[in-house]
Amino acid sequence: MAKRILIKPVLTEKSTRLADKRNTYVFVVDRGANKLEIKKAVEDMFNVAVERVNTAIMPGKPKTRSSRTTIIRGRKSPYKKAYVTLAPGESLDIFGSTS
């Protein structure tokens, strides 16, 4: 059973700035994936050369919201992020635009 390595790209102001200045893209990845698997998945999916992969496990956080009668308490699940730095001259087209 093959696991899905890349779950989704992270599209925030910080990740966009990293992509522009350092050629680094951020993805949410499977928590059991290691750096070699992440590198191979990015190279296979986008046909680019990956120079480096850094990972970070983001902790879960408690969340609350109010309903009409009570306060509902919950928890946001922990997840793993991968910072993928591409080789010079390479870039990713995350949005899939064909211009």
URRA-V196333 format. One line per field, one symbol per residue. ss: DSSP state (h for helix, s for strand, l for the rest). phi: phi as a letter, one per 40 degrees, with the letter a starting at -180 (. if undefined). burial: I if it has 24 or more other ideal C-beta (glycine too) atoms within 12 Angstrom, else O. A space follows every 50 residues. Layout:
ss=???
phi=???
burial=???
//
This chain:
ss=lllllsssslllhhhhhhhhhhlsssssslllllhhhhhhhhhhhhllls ssssssssllssssssllllssssssllsssssssslllllllllllll
phi=.ccccccaccbbcccccccccbfbbbbcbccccbccccdccccccbfbcc cabbbaccccbcbbacbcbabcbaacccabbbcbcccdgcabbccgcbb
burial=OOOOIIOOIIOOOOIOOIIOOOOIIIIIIOOOIOOOIIIOIIOOOOOIOI OOIOIOOOOOOOOOOOOOOOOOOOOOOOIIIIIIIIOOOOOIOOOOOOO
//
